[in-house]
């Protein structure tokens, strides 16, 4: 996924955009890294929820 695609998705999802904006303020973290961290977190959260059911 390219930076342009990530930016487009973020513009369409207010919650995602807010998360990206917060994380990207950390020195050294760019848009691609931030998207990867959020994707990993989402995947982890999903597996945790399904494990509890």
Buried (B, 14 or more C-beta within 10 A) or exposed (E): EEEEEBBEBBEEEEEBBEBBEEBEEEEEEEBEEBBEBBEEEEEEEEEEEEEEE
